[in-house]
Amino acid sequence: MKNRIQIILIAYIFASACHGQRSPSTYDPPQASRQPSQKPQPGFLESMLKRINPADTDYGERLEQARSDAIETGVQELPLVLAVS
């Protein structure tokens, strides 16, 4: 019985000591309202896309432009190619 009381007393002292060492909260509502809102951090996919294509180039548009330029050049040069052959 005496050991049980000592164990409860030690547990109570330990619990109160641990509770007293808790770090203070970093959230302060009045201070948080004065700070400007921060942009949300980009996710994994957005950060990887920024590393792959940092200039945000539209490669589909560039391929389409190259294809149309090749067709236009081929149509313009077709008479010359036919005359030479």
Secondary structure, 3 states (H helix, E strand, C coil): CHHHHHHHHHHHHHHHHHHHCCCCCCCCHHHHHHCCCCCCCCCHHHHHHHHHCCCCCCHHHHHHHHHHHHHHHHHHHHHHHHHHC
